[in-house]
Amino acid sequence: MKFSRAYIIIGVAMLLLASCGQQYAAKQKVKAFVKEHATEEIDITSFSDLDSTRVISDSVLQVMRKNALSDPLFKDVRLGDVPKSSTLLYIRMRYGEDSLMQSKTFYFDRDLNEIIAIK
């Protein structure tokens, strides 16, 4: 009985650490993307939690990709290939001043290898 509780506690701790690692990796990828592709200085104020979605259709994803390529906030945008998996991860970046707060949502493949769309 004591061993099963220990395994449960260890399992939960490992899941928490893994999700924190993914959150950190997503933030770092977005920061690097912004630093490389922003057309102006962007003051990132916060990030949402990393989450997943399965409700984005292929047509909506293609529109977001097309819009990202013509977004005046970014230049020379290179997005990753659309994954075969229907599950995407996303994180919202908030930037700007309090009176003019804006946000961009970055979508990743399931393994956080590449940014595949921006909204």
Disulfide bonds with the S-S distance in Angstrom:
none
